[in-house]
Amino acid sequence: MTDSETTETVLDIRGLTKSFGSNVVLDGVSLKVGKAQTVCLLGPSGSGKSTLLRCVNWLEKPDQGSVYLSGRRIGVREGGHMAMSNAELARERARIGMVFQHFNLWPHLSVIQNIVEAPIHVQRRAKDEVMAEAEILLDRVGLAAKKDDFPSRLSGGQKQRVGIARALAMKPELLLFDEPTSALDPELVGEVVAVMKKLAEGGSTMLVVTHEMSFARETADEVILMDGGRIVETGAPGAFFKNPKTERARQFLQRYVS
């Protein structure tokens, strides 16, 4: 665990708002994630968690507010008055690894090709170096024997572990997880959670949207509960799960924690 008062800030979200028509999805959300911290976003469906993650790397453009990664603003050029070009955004997104709910693997590429594609073609890194690192990453997520298989031959849990390896291959400053286990059969959840725990223990900086309460309780440095596009409560997992401060948090825990 890390001390948020002394830890270098990697992600700094300030006053994000986002609406789709009359539906306010994010309503002035601010939070920070320190270096080597794991922060878990909890909340009911529709509370704005996934939209918040997509606004971090500007897959969704916020209506208001700002996002800083290691002190550099994402999505807006220096001075804050002009949006970044697509090429500039692509460079900034390369600093952020995102693991999606539904894997998003390229079906026509093998496992190892899925992992090396972006480092080679986006970061212009040497193929031999990237291939060697990809094999190490596959071993790290327990899939070294599957490197030449295609996604259609993998289980859901294996696909998600490839997705994690693919995100790590870019050597990101920040990892975003958007409900990485929600599309999996229950018996496959554990293998993905185990990999995420190892990443947290290894010092990765992670912002995780999850319904896996045991993961949040055991692994997070900080837990954030969202509802209605706002942050309702934040705290260390021990305090949050044992003695929530708000009635909304108590209601949430009664429903989602057995």
C-alpha positions in Angstrom: 0.0 0.0 0.0 1.1 3.6 -0.7 0.7 6.9 1.1 -1.4 9.2 -1.1 0.1 12.2 0.6 3.6 11.5 -0.5 3.1 9.5 -3.7 3.7 11.1 -7.1 0.4 11.8 -8.9 0.1 9.9 -12.2 -3.6 10.7 -13.0 -5.3 13.9 -12.0 -8.9 14.3 -13.0 -10.4 17.7 -12.3 -14.1 18.6 -12.5 -15.1 16.3 -15.4 -18.6 16.7 -16.8 -20.2 14.7 -19.7 -23.7 14.6 -20.9 -25.4 12.7 -23.7 -28.4 14.8 -24.6 -30.2 15.6 -21.4 -28.6 12.7 -19.6 -25.8 13.9 -17.3 -23.4 11.0 -17.1 -20.6 12.7 -15.2 -21.2 15.7 -12.9 -18.0 17.4 -11.8 -15.9 14.3 -11.0 -12.4 14.9 -9.6 -10.0 12.2 -8.4 -6.3 11.4 -8.3 -4.3 8.2 -8.7 -0.8 8.1 -7.3 2.2 6.2 -8.7 1.9 2.4 -8.0 -1.6 2.8 -6.6 -4.6 0.7 -7.4 -7.9 2.7 -7.3 -11.2 0.8 -7.7 -14.3 2.5 -9.0 -17.4 0.9 -7.7 -21.1 1.7 -8.3 -24.3 0.5 -9.9 -24.7 0.3 -13.6 -25.2 3.7 -15.2 -23.3 5.6 -12.5 -20.7 6.9 -15.0 -17.8 4.7 -14.2 -17.0 3.5 -17.7 -17.6 6.9 -19.2 -15.1 8.3 -16.8 -12.5 5.8 -18.0 -13.2 6.7 -21.6 -12.8 10.4 -20.9 -9.4 9.8 -19.3 -7.9 8.9 -22.7 -10.5 10.9 -24.7 -12.3 8.0 -26.3 -15.1 10.3 -25.1 -14.5 14.0 -25.1 -15.5 15.6 -21.8 -17.8 18.6 -21.9 -15.9 20.3 -19.2 -13.0 19.6 -16.9 -9.5 18.4 -17.5 -7.3 15.3 -17.3 -3.6 15.3 -16.5 -1.3 12.3 -16.9 2.0 12.8 -15.0 1.4 16.5 -15.2 0.6 16.7 -18.9 -2.9 17.5 -20.0 -4.6 15.0 -22.1 -6.8 16.0 -25.1 -6.0 19.7 -25.1 -2.9 21.5 -26.2 -0.7 23.5 -23.8 -2.6 26.6 -22.9 -5.9 24.8 -22.8 -7.7 26.4 -25.7 -7.3 24.0 -28.6 -8.0 20.3 -28.9 -5.2 18.0 -29.8 -5.1 16.5 -33.3 -5.8 12.8 -33.8 -2.0 12.2 -34.2 -1.3 14.1 -30.9 -4.1 12.2 -29.2 -2.7 8.9 -30.4 0.7 9.7 -28.9 -0.9 10.5 -25.5 -3.1 7.4 -25.6 0.0 5.3 -26.0 0.9 6.3 -22.4 -2.3 4.7 -21.2 -3.1 1.0 -21.4 -6.8 0.1 -21.5 -8.3 -3.3 -20.9 -11.8 -3.5 -22.2 -14.8 -5.5 -21.0 -15.1 -7.4 -24.3 -11.4 -8.0 -25.1 -11.3 -6.2 -28.5 -8.6 -8.6 -29.8 -8.0 -8.6 -33.6 -9.4 -12.0 -34.7 -7.2 -12.3 -37.8 -4.0 -12.0 -35.7 -2.4 -14.6 -33.5 -2.0 -14.0 -29.8 1.6 -12.7 -30.0 0.7 -10.6 -33.1 -2.0 -9.0 -31.1 0.5 -8.0 -28.5 3.3 -6.7 -30.8 1.2 -4.8 -33.3 1.0 -1.5 -31.5 4.5 -1.3 -30.0 6.0 -2.0 -33.5 3.7 0.2 -35.6 2.7 3.0 -33.1 5.8 3.3 -31.0 8.2 2.3 -33.9 10.1 -0.1 -31.7 12.4 -2.8 -33.0 10.5 -6.0 -33.9 13.0 -8.4 -32.3 13.0 -6.4 -29.0 9.1 -6.3 -29.0 8.8 -10.0 -29.8 11.1 -10.9 -26.9 9.2 -8.7 -24.5 5.9 -10.1 -25.7 7.0 -13.7 -24.9 7.9 -12.5 -21.4 4.5 -10.9 -21.0 2.7 -14.0 -22.2 4.6 -16.1 -19.6 3.7 -13.5 -17.0 0.0 -13.9 -17.7 0.3 -17.7 -18.0 -0.2 -18.0 -21.7 3.2 -18.7 -23.2 2.0 -21.9 -24.8 -0.8 -20.0 -26.6 1.4 -17.5 -28.4 0.6 -18.8 -31.9 -3.1 -19.5 -31.3 -5.8 -17.2 -32.7 -8.4 -15.6 -30.4 -11.2 -17.9 -31.6 -9.3 -20.8 -29.9 -9.1 -19.1 -26.5 -11.5 -19.0 -23.6 -12.9 -15.7 -22.4 -10.4 -15.6 -19.5 -7.5 -16.3 -21.8 -8.6 -13.6 -24.2 -8.8 -11.1 -21.3 -5.3 -12.1 -20.2 -4.0 -11.5 -23.7 -5.7 -8.1 -23.5 -3.8 -7.3 -20.3 -0.5 -8.4 -21.9 -1.3 -6.3 -25.0 -1.9 -3.2 -22.7 1.4 -3.9 -20.8 3.4 -4.2 -24.1 3.1 -0.4 -24.6 4.8 0.2 -21.2 2.0 2.5 -20.1 2.2 5.0 -17.2 -1.4 4.1 -16.3 -3.6 1.0 -16.8 -7.3 1.4 -17.1 -9.6 -1.6 -16.5 -13.2 -1.4 -17.6 -15.0 -4.2 -15.8 -12.5 -6.7 -17.1 -14.3 -9.7 -15.6 -18.0 -8.9 -16.3 -18.1 -10.7 -19.7 -16.6 -13.9 -18.3 -18.1 -17.1 -17.0 -17.8 -17.2 -13.2 -15.2 -20.0 -13.2 -12.9 -17.9 -15.4 -13.0 -14.7 -13.3 -10.3 -15.9 -10.9 -7.6 -16.3 -13.5 -8.0 -12.7 -14.6 -8.2 -11.3 -11.1 -5.0 -13.2 -10.1 -3.1 -11.5 -12.9 -4.5 -8.1 -11.8 -3.4 -8.7 -8.2 0.1 -9.5 -9.4 0.2 -6.3 -11.4 -0.9 -4.3 -8.3 1.7 -6.1 -6.2 4.3 -5.3 -8.8 3.7 -1.6 -8.7 1.5 -0.9 -11.7 -0.6 2.2 -11.5 -4.2 1.2 -12.1 -7.7 2.7 -12.2 -10.2 -0.2 -12.2 -13.9 -0.3 -12.8 -15.1 -3.5 -11.2 -17.9 -5.4 -9.6 -15.4 -7.8 -8.0 -15.7 -6.7 -4.4 -13.1 -9.1 -3.0 -10.5 -7.7 -5.4 -11.4 -4.1 -4.3 -11.3 -5.1 -0.6 -8.0 -7.0 -0.9 -6.0 -5.1 -3.5 -7.1 -1.5 -3.8 -5.3 1.4 -2.1 -8.4 3.5 -2.4 -12.1 2.7 -3.2 -14.4 5.2 -4.9 -18.1 4.8 -5.0 -20.0 6.6 -7.8 -23.7 7.1 -8.3 -25.6 9.4 -10.6 -22.4 10.6 -12.2 -20.9 11.8 -8.9 -18.4 10.5 -6.4 -20.5 9.6 -3.3 -17.7 8.3 -1.1 -14.0 7.6 -1.1 -11.8 5.8 1.4 -9.4 3.0 2.2 -11.0 -0.4 1.5 -10.9 -1.5 5.1 -12.9 1.5 6.3 -15.2 1.6 3.3 -16.3 -2.0 3.5 -16.5 -2.1 7.3 -17.8 1.3 8.2 -19.1 3.3 5.2 -19.7 7.0 5.9 -22.8 7.6 3.7 -26.2 6.0 3.6 -25.8 5.4 -0.2 -22.6 3.4 0.4 -24.4 1.3 3.0 -27.2 0.6 0.6 -24.7 -0.3 -2.1 -22.8 -2.7 0.1 -26.0 -4.4 1.4 -26.9 -5.1 -2.2 -23.6 -6.1 -3.8 -21.5 -7.5 -0.9 -22.6 -10.9 0.5 
